[in-house]
Amino acid sequence: MLRELAMASGLEVEEISSCSGFFSQKLTVPMRRLGLLGWAMVLPLRILPLLFDGLIRRVTGYPDFSVTLVAYKPRHT
């Protein structure tokens, strides 16, 4: 349905994906609740989502939080 919406708006879809998996979601909580202290605590752990979110998604089916769309408006010549 997202592809249909983009096409109805005159956009060419290049990719539909998702982001913010298990570790991304869990690391965001202290960042939001504790402000700068939370950012400092989480900073060394920011590599975890890059390394493990995809694996956790495939093994457990844990859903990503956000859907992403890459599209462009074609030039008409």
N, C-alpha and C positions, 0 to 999 in steps of 0.2 A: 504494500500500500504506500510505503514511503517513496518507492520508485515511481509509482503512478502520480503521486502528488508533485514530485519534482518535474516529471515530464509535462504535467498539466501547466506548470509554471514556466515552461520553455527551457528547462535545464536538462543538460546531458549528464547522466549519472556515471561517475567513474568507479566509485566504490561505496559499499555500505558495510559498516563494520561496527565494533563496539569498543568501549573502554571502561576503565574503573572496575577492575575485577576484585577478587576477595581481599588481597593485601592492600590495594589502593583504598578500598572502602574502610578497612579497619584502621589504617594509618591516618586517615582524614579526621577521625573522631578526636584524638588528642590535639591535633593541630587546631581544630575549631574551638574546642573547649578550654584549652590552656594558653591560647595566644602564642606569644613568642617562646615561652617555655616549651610548649607543645611542638613548635617548629624545630627547636633545638633538639628535643628528644627524638623526633622522628627522622631528622636529616640523615643520620647514618643508615637508617633502615630503608631509605627510598629506593635502593637497588632491588629489594625483594619483589615488588610488583613486576618489574621488568623480567626477572628471572622465573617467577613462579605463577603469576596470574594465569597465563595460558595453560600451563600444566594442570592447575587446580580446576580450571574451567572444563578441560577435556576429561579429567578423571572423575570429578564429582558432579559436574553439570551446574556448578554454582554460577548464577547469572551475572553478567556485567551490569553495571548501573546505567550506563548511557549508550545510546545508539548514535553512531556517527555517519555522516553522509558527506561525500566529496563529490561535488558537481560543478558544472560551469555553464555559462550562457554562451552558446555558439555565436560566432560572428556571421552575419549574413552579408554576402558579397554580391 
